[in-house]
């Protein structure tokens, strides 16, 4: 059987045959039938907007791979910085490449004093850390003259390094500001995850990062590092397609991530679990969701229709963290919610399973992060994925500035009416 698809325009009888490669055919062939014919695909449900070799995802089989490596193997064996190198460079680093990369990232963690003293200090005392984070990332780019030199490899690599290194510093700075705590400078002797926890929680001299918690942080960062063309990454690509600098594009992608249907879901999950409060309230909550009142946050996914492999890993990590921090009382509510939902036809028939956000919030809470910080914790590792996609887009000869077509459904031409006659 030929790997082609034939489309016939019944209005004219014209037809066009297009090859199917890897389950995809080029819809631009439609233009051969009629240059004014467009596909209507709100929310890109059946449109691939790019070719990418970064992340593979099979939603039906629950498979997630970065550059070919299964997420389970990376979460078990790798560090976040090693995964970051992999996503950006396409290969796992050799021992010496990793050493250099770790050294370089570690030595770019500082941010300009003006960022903290002049910029962050200007926020209202109760500003949401994610709003601060988004603005701070955009502001960061204004400190680097070479930020806009995106087609010069050396310069672009430098911006990648700066962003990967500085996002934890910025995230911690936003948190410390919101708590009224003094800023803790990056510590070059610590690993990426340890340094972040230290900048977040150090008070006085006796703070020691617990290795189990630092490892959990690293695993969470690995799991969130990339997820192909979701809303935030697509935003990154759309903004980058206009040749914006990587700081502005990252800020835009983070803005998309902030939404409660995307990265904001982990925050929404913990708020939902707190509202439910007790396992005895779970059945009533599930009934409410089924009658269309709200959603079961942390459930469902556009692509995963069987299980989210990240959720399985996170659930195990949760128990390791709770062994150190003590049990999060909301875990009981979460487990019961999961049990009831997974045995209810409403959720089963719609293929709604726990996603990455269902348990991550509980771990973040146990680690001591306030709910407001949860999406920031997602944005730190996802910055790596966004930058890998920007790099890929800029090298892709088939890409141009993003500019979808629209289906105009408004009124036809009409005469202007003077205000007195309206
Ligand atoms: N609770 C209850 N019903 C749901 C849920 C949910 N969480 N998710 C989907 N549905 C129902 C929805 O009402 C619809 O039912 P019907 O066919 O009767 O109208 C059906 O399932 C299909 O839903 P959809 O909205 O068409 O699915 P989607 O692919 O557009 O949405 C989603 C995917 C993730 C936005 C959605 O499942 C959702 O809102 N989940 C809750 C928010 C959440 O956990 N988001 C995190 C996603 S994973 C991390 C990330 O992407 O950042």
Boltz pocket constraint, residues with backbone or C-beta under 6 A from the ligand:
constraints:
  - pocket:
      binder: B
      contacts: [[A, 230], [A, 260], [A, 261], [A, 262], [A, 263], [A, 264], [A, 265], [A, 289], [A, 294], [A, 295], [A, 296], [A, 297], [A, 298], [A, 299], [A, 300], [A, 301], [A, 302], [A, 303], [A, 350], [A, 352], [A, 355], [A, 356], [A, 357]]
      max_distance: 6.0
